[in-house]
């Protein structure tokens, strides 16, 4: 087994930002382990797809194990999978809480814990939201703030805990990104939420993640890719 190729593990990898990240890391010479609830096989021998719901106990360990078995190492984990549900706080149900916390928190916890057990050096990247820092009365999203705010905090905690091992941890806090989850009829209104006056593109996110990947002196950073939202409006 050739274990010289760096390996990135990416969750929520079947479409949108996740699919863009898979291609971005491949273009950078990485092998990729791509996970989502339903993801088909890849024709690329350096892309291993592992289907499974990241919110279910054991799934994170399973695809980290698969990465080690196929490629012999794990260098980067991008915790991209996420659920966003916008509701007034008292309208959230127990099922909403379980769904959001399951993907955003348990998914991160299990995949990252399993990876850190086998990583020698490397990088943890958490995909967050600028709503943690810049709440918006038109987009009530307390569960996003509760869970993604936790990711921001744990990013800094892991950056410090693992700095001595040469493992970095960073987060990318997003504005609204143009993906299939947003109906085109809403794009103008969503674009107006950003001082730059447009939606973010998947390429903006990929560029930011790959910047952090290559920025060896940057750790514990929450990088806002939000068209200026977190700075003001």
PyMOL commands that set and color helices and strands:
alter all, ss='L'
color gray80, all
select helices_A, chain A and resi 16-27+59-71+89-91+94-118+130-132+142-161+163-165+184-191+202-214+229-231
alter helices_A, ss='H'
color red, helices_A
select strands_A, chain A and resi 7-11+31-36+47-51+76-79+122-129+167-174+222-225
alter strands_A, ss='S'
color yellow, strands_A
deselect
rebuild
show_as cartoon
